[in-house]
Amino acid sequence: MSSVSSHRPAWAEVSSSALRSNVAALRSVLDDTALCAVVKANGYGHGAPFAARTALEAGARSLAVATVDEGVELREAGVSAPILLLVEVSASSLPDAFANSLTLTIGSREGARDALEAATRAGGTHRVHVKVDTGMHRMGVAPEDVGNVLEVLGGSNRVDVEGLYTHFSVADGSSGDDRQFTRHQIEAFDEVLAALGPDRSPRLVHLANSAGALGYASARRDLARVGLAMYGYLPAAWLAGDLEARHATLSPVLTLRAKVVATRRVAAGERPSYGRHRALAKDSNVVTVPFGYADGFPRRLFDAGAEVLIRGRRYPLAGMVTMDQLLVDVGDDPVSVGDDVVLLGRQGDEQISADEWAERAGTITWEILCGVGARVPRVRVD
């Protein structure tokens, strides 16, 4: 976990207490269903080793990542818990996956054959989970082909078929059509289980992502793969019901902070920043903040009316977002070099959330969090 750079006062604070509290809240909803913490994409922008260690300390049973490199990073950081690869990886990556005790996802007959051959060459016993495509059509074994894939994998004692799972495509959707489709996915998966019977079904069965875990009790099986909710955000507002019933809440884990590095008085009618997009309505104090689109502040937030917090008040941008800096219009207020700036998070009675950025930018909260730049130090607090 990085410390704040002495050369550039811009950083992300990640709260271990908030993440622990979120895991506890989610476990209260999941009851006996184990929580698999999804820490891919650098822990949704929070720092993968931090997110992994904190979630495990709070009671998560396992982890999930998207790539072999992400899994190796966690192993090199000393994480020993089970790590599931959520994507079927290429045959050339299998030796590294097995050498680091990563659990494979099998999404095709070809992938099953590759895994079997690699496991035989590697020796030992290696865990795999078979993914079933129940309607998302991104990756996975067709329901009618699951039996054949399990038969391939059963050809060697080097492979332990530990799990069977699927993934929801619209579990966060509140429309009747979305809810019907999610129920269809659950039913399609259960038909696969029924066709296999108890003797052939793997010992771990899982369907739910964050939305599925919160919105569909019937999807809470042996484990739930929780991503966004663990970092403090609901995939959709309607999913709060079971949390509220248990008097549990989620808190954002990440705060983006910086300090004012320059101030100047700018006359009415001047058009600060690239493109000269907007004239100042009146003489104003304009301050410079060392955070830009390369750090994860989308350019489109300027036209969308985004604000930042300084001294507990909201202030608008004075000009287009640049790669490394923001210009902020603070009017006649006496803001000084060194003053704290909150880009995402709480300051005083005001709060700016990743949900707010996503709504303004016309995107999703996941993209906002994952977009926090690599050069922004992540600093663990509390």
Secondary structure, DSSP 4 states (H G I P E B T S, - for coil): -PPPPSSS-EEEEEEHHHHHHHHHHHHHHHTTSEEEEE-HHHHHTT-HHHHHHHHHHTT--EEEESSHHHHHHHHHTT--S-EEESSPPPGGGHHHHHHTTEEEEE-SHHHHHHHHHHHHHH-S-EEEEEEB-SS--SS-B-GGGHHHHHHHHTT-TTEEEEEEE---SSTT--SHHHHHHHHHHHHHHHHHHHHH-TTTS-SEEE---HHHHHH-GGG-SSEEEE-GGGGT--SSGGGGHHHHHTT------EEEEEE--EEEEE-TT---SGGG----SS-EEEEEES--GGGT--THHHHTT-EEEETTEEEEBSS---SS-EEEE-TT----TT-EEEEEEEETTEEE-HHHHHHHHTS-HHHHHHTS-TTS-EEEE-
